[in-house]
Amino acid sequence: MQSVREIYKVGYGPSSSHTIGPVRAAEIFVTKYPELHRFRVSLYGSLALTGKGHHTDLALQKAFLPNDVEILWKPEESLPLHPNGMIFESIENEAGKVVDSWTVYSIGGGDLLDDSGVLNSKKIYAHNKMSDILKWCKNEGKTLWEYVEDNEGKEIWEFLHDVWHTMKDTIQRGIDNEGVLPGPIKLARRSSSHYTKALNSHGTLKNIGLLFAFALAVSEENAAGGRIVTAPTCGSSGVLPAVLFYLNRDEHLNEPKILRGLATAGLIGNLVKTNASISGAEVGCQGEIGTACAMASAAMAQILGGSPNQIEYAAEMGMEHNLGLTCDPVLGFVQIPCIERNAIAATKAYSCAVYALSSDGGHKISFDRAVKTMAETGRDIQVAYRETGIGGLAKNWEPFNGKK
């Protein structure tokens, strides 16, 4: 498996596959031709179908500045290795001749794939199955965050410290910001009002309300193109920070414990990326929100003193109870149902962790099996429900004023 650094990428929303990934590809391609100033990018499949709502064209135009770039949309065509395919071309300024081309895919979480394989895919972990990692933990008498440290080195903590502080900054901005999100849906931000209402509530209403507010804060910032951390994607970036921020703020858990939770969550995300997918275009929203829920569940169980088996159980439930979740963004924007899904998944992650911690860690379906099932389910989901914007809520949506 890769480093957890490849799970947590700091970037700008609204989509890791539609903005962060294409921008990374553009930056790689343009630096190869410093003498050229004309480029062309052809977008295929899901990138073409929902790219405008996801701001793919705007992100690419900024990435190529001050050069000229032509963007071609090919929604009816697809490339062989992944639904999010792109062809980059460099063009001679005068003759208009194509100098070189590069076929590359944005495979989720900002990662890139071409004919040579996944870019920056250095393997640093000894295992790629949870069952093997649990055996290691038992043999060594250690827990999952220690497994991460042993493989990544102690310098991983400085990286996770920066990730955590970026997450906190995003939540604070999201809570402070009000108004309407960009785009034709005219969706109002709700984090600030949810936060205020939660502070004036008590007991369960307060606790759940705060989780809602924190998840909404990140998701709304993401939808507005703000600075976020993929966890594991932009579209699912609100779940893990919400749970961690709640535990840090309201349960008074210190930063070292939060960072250990981040390490464990990164390991869970790594296992899903290695054995299935975190790309909504490939496996539906179960690969994004389902993975984020599993990561947050495991992190909370870790932070609250769970055993490796209890942590694995929490992650398994987080994934299992999101199986089959479709990706159907209305008008191609990462707003409906994406923002609410982050809020609901945060509370689900909290529940899964509590459930696992209340058990002895024994259960019938392993995390590895749940991930395998998610991958199989993703392949069975029709293309209309995999980030194409042509099925589900995206197909049936219309403005609703609450009176029908």
Secondary structure by P-SEA (a helix, b strand, c coil): cccccccccccccccccccaaaaaaaaaaaaaccccccbbbbbcccccccccccaaaaaaaaaaccbbbbbbbccccccccccbbbbbbbbccccccccbbbbbbbcccccccccccccccccccccccaaaaaaaaaaacccaaaaaaaaaccaaaaaaaaaaaaaaaaaaaaaaccccccccccccccaaaaaaaaaacccaaaaaaaaaaaaaaaaaaaaacccccccccccccaaaaaaaaaaaccccccaaaaaaaaaaaaaaaaaaaacccccccccccccaaaaaaaaaaaaaaaaacccaaaaaaaaaaaaaaaccbbbbccccccccaaaaaaaaaaaaaaaaaaaaaaccccccccaaaaaaaaaaaaaacccccccccccccccccccccccc
